[in-house]
Amino acid sequence: MNETTVIRALSNGVNQKGVRNHNERLILSVLQRHGDLSGSDIARRTHLSAQTVSVILRKLEQDDLVRKGRPTRGKIGKPSVPMALNPGGALSVGFKLGRRGSELFLMNLCGEVLFERRITYDIAIPEAIFAFMRDSFEDALSHVGPVTAQKLCGIGIALPFEIWKWGTSDGNTPQEFLRWKDIVFEDEVARFTDLPVFMVNDATSACWAEHVHGRGKEFRDYAYFFISTFIGGGIVINQSVYEGARGNAGALGSLRVGDRDGHTRQLIDVASIHVLEATLQRAGHDPRGLWAQPQDWSAFEPHVSDWIETTANEVAQACLSACAIIDFEAIVIAGACPADVRARLVAGVRARLPQQDSRGLILPRIEEGAIGGEARAIGAACGPIYAQYFLTAHPGPPD
């Protein structure tokens, strides 16, 4: 019996000798999902024996991955001592390569960002991007110090699928940009660190962030839309982000929708921020203002309101298309836009969904995501931590 076939659900562990690593991941995953828990609560949720839980918790505490909380007194018996994840037990780096900007975050085991650095540009050139990554990584190490830096477990990199196909809209794409097709990220990162590298699609990475550190714990099965320069998405099934055989599952931006003229186009062409950028440019505005931090799009009205109306209608169509494949209980919508714009967009989708032809379908809940534009970098940082400390698949029913 091997480790991949013993566990059938997040709520079931095994007591046999030889699968301690899996059970450690199970306990860490339960603590990550539910917060501080006593040993008896952990045993009940995992179906492990109290003795097995006690042994594993001692091992995890020795490894600095968990720590004791404050004792809580009940009506009878001795105080219960809850266990919790130790934020400083592990660190990871998340790097987001975007079409308009890049970010590097240093994150701890509990999702707290300890260091962040951003850069914006008109187009991503490999040499400049890797110089920024190297310098930001070195600054992050200096920020936390050499002792804390020893807890680093890897670098996650989130980037768009086939980024080299998305050059400048005017057709004058620099030749250097096309080099992304031949770039081997692991080789580039190896020039300044020997940490393992974890690659992930940028929209899937944002889905990871929402699932782990946002509203994902509220739902078992949901689709996730992330609206940025180009809209993308991810899917969660049985409490797990599903990346697919080739890492491109949840490519919701490729869904076909009908535009105002009655033509069908990919969602990415009609419900992305690049559409708003083009509108602003035609109106004589500098679209780079959309990406200035902190974000405030109020100066770009009424164009923003028009964009929200169109985008909400197209995303509502895409929501039903997604639900035709999987019976999602919810659709979570987030994006690299100001919080007020995101809220208006979600409200627009929620209002337009009942107006769509939903024969044969059950309408999902439309919910606003909790994590904004930083979701891709945070999700990238989740990669190394989840790969080494948590369960990444929960094939059974919710616990």
Summary of the structure (lengths in Angstrom):
residues: 399
radius of gyration: 22.4
end to end distance: 23.7
largest distance: 74.7
contacts: 1341
relative contact order: 0.14
helix: 44%
strand: 19%
